[in-house]
Amino acid sequence: MSLGLSIANLGYHYAAWRHPGVPADGNMRFAHYRHCAALAERGKFDLIFLADSSAVRDLDNTAIARELEHQLVKHEPLALLAAMATCTKHVGLVATASTTYHHPYNLARMFATLDILSKGRAGWNMVTSFSLDEARNFGLDRVLPSDTRHERATEFLEVFRGLFDSFDDGAIPIDKARGIFFERAGTHLLNHKGKHFDIRGPLDSPIAPQRQIPVFTAGESENSQELAARTADVVYGGQPDIASARAYYASLKSRLPKYGRTADDLKVMPGIMPFIGRTMAEAQEKFERMQQLILPRLGLGLLVVNGFPDYTGHDLDGPIPEVSTGDVKLSATNSKGGFSSKLMAQARAENLTIRQLYERVSAGFWHMGVVGTPTSIADLMEEWFTTGAADGFNIQSPCIPVDSADFVDLVIPELQRRGLFRTEYEGTTLRENLGLNPARRQQAEPMLAAGN
């Protein structure tokens, strides 16, 4: 299986930064990321994954306590991974960048440089951006419609990949004797003219070691799945149970043939947030300790941001009340989002309190959260991997680096013992370690001959 270590600053639990073993200012310091990278390489992870959005979200809504979280004050991921490339040798470096708020020529230059600096370990998590706060940071007063964003993303990737093919193999000889730095005949114009972009090319970067860097996407909408099936190498899944994961996996793979692709051309890697203990009692204690660090205002805000009512002023340890917002009554059947609706229904059925509801949300109800021993976690991962739910996993450690170290020291050896995960890196590039086919140069328009 493939494994990524998803580094969300200090962890995927919303209270991670308050954990006594976590450096509260770690996401401000490069030493923290260098340490995480060393852990990832010790565990033979395929890649490090940096999620990102270009905004501090939800500041206009005082019911959402973003100031109590640690994920929104962060570094720009491409610059950070360029620095991390200098202190790593094997692990892939995957950065998030938006097709809605970048231009393909500039982004191609940036990722080509990262691939060259890392000797072939760059990857791109391609997003279209859904946040109003991001739109406002780029001069828009609304989020562009999904159809528009995904149409632009499709053309963006066509241009991006075309620019990576600006030079033939061997077209930059740097030949002192002949006085030739690059071969004009081996240099190609893109001359792309589309609905969203008009770009001549060529790219002014050397040939990237991977020729084409792996592209990651995510999302469950029809537009997101079609974009993934057409263009992606890896999909970052977010399913909370094996039944929904199998359905998503099957849906993605079934779309590939119409784009001339096979099931092996696209890897599906769901997120998993594991609380690990050598015994179940130890794992449960770790989980409960994290839950106790959630301040009530943070918990109430998490409910709001995930489509639940604002329960401020209600008894946190009392039953979940019916709360009206304007003329809309938010309840089990109409809270926003499929996962939120399911969780609200469960909460009603189980008579959860408000506190228990926000604790469920903070534990990662929208992806696979698990409390267990190395053996039970490996059992779960093996079942997903062998029964059509996953080709690998993105590990979303509750606390980084403490829980990441537990995964490396306790779960990785169990996966290796079962023959489910590598003991040494197979290749030198991210494409090779992910088991993706080599990228080959596409045809493009040649440059004019000298003197013409």
C-alpha positions, 0 to 999 in steps of 0.5 A: 500500500501507499502511505502519506503523512499529512502534516496539518501544522501540529495535528488533525485534532483541533486541540492538538496544539494544547497537547503537552507533548506538542510544541505549541509554536512548532508550525512557526518553526522550520525545525518542527517540519524537519523533524516530521520529515525525518519521521516520514523517511524513517517510516518509509512513507511515500510522501509528505502532504501539505493541505492549504487554503489562502485565507484565515477563514470565518473571521466574520462569524463570531460563533466560529472560534477560529482563534482557538485553532492552530491550522489557519496560521501557517506557511506557504506550502511550496516555499516550505517544501523547497526548504524541506527538500534540502534535508530529505532524500526519499520522501515525496513532497506534495503541496496544495495549490489552487487552479482558481487563484494561480496562473498555470505558467507561474505554477509550472515554474514553481513545481518544476523548480521543486521537482529539480531541487528534490531530484524528482520528489514533487507532487501537486495537490490540485484544488479549485477552492470553495472558500468565500474568504479565499475568493475575497483575498483574490478580488472576488466577492463570491466563490465561482460556481463549481462548473466554472472552477472545474472547467478552468481546472481541466484546462489549467492542467492541460496547460500545466502538463504541456509546459512541462513538455517544453524540452525534449530529453537531451535538449539542454546539453550545456555543451561548452565545446560547441557553445550550445546551452540548449537545442533550439530544435528540441524546444517546443512552443505550447501555443495554447489558446483556450477559454481561460488561458492563452499561453505561448510557452515554452517553460523557462525551467529545465526538464523536471526529473519526473517529466510530469509530477504526480497530481492529487485531487479530492472531493465527492461531487460529480465534478470532482470525481470526473476531474479526478478520473480524467486527470489525477494520479492520486485521490485523497479520500475522506470516507468515514466507513468502509461501505462508503469508501468502497462505493467511492472507490468503485465510482472513481475507478468505473469512470476511468475507461472513458478517458482511456485509463485503467484502474492502475492509473489512479490511486485512492488514498483515504485519510485515517486519524489513528489514536494508537496505544500498545493496549486498547486501554492506552489508546482510549486514554490518549483519545479521551485526553485529547477530547478533554482539551477541547474548549467549549467555545471551540467545540460549539464553533466546530458544530457551526462550521460543519452545518449544525446550529449554534448551541451557545447558551444551551446546557452543554451536558443536556440533550441536543435542542431543536434550534431554529435559524430564521425560518429554517429549523435545523434538525436531523433531516436538514442540517447541511452536508451528508455527514452532518445529517447522518451524525445528527441522526445518530446523535438523536438516536443515541441521546447525545449531549451537545458536548458529546456531539462536538466531541464526535465532530472533533474526532474526525467524523468526516474521515476514518477516525480509529482508536486502537492497537497497532494490530487492530489498526493494521487489521482495519487498514488491511481490510480496506486495502484488500477489499476495494476501499483503498490503494493506500492511506494518508495518515492524519495524526491527531498530534504531530509529531507525537502520534506520527512517531507512534505510527512509525514505531508501532503500526509500520512494523506490523504492516511490514510484517504482513507484507503490506508495506515496503521495508526500503524505498523502491525508487528515487522519485515520487512517481516510482515509489507510488508505482505510477507509470513513467511520464513520457513527453507529449507532442508539441509545436517545435521552435522555429529554426535559427535564422527563421 
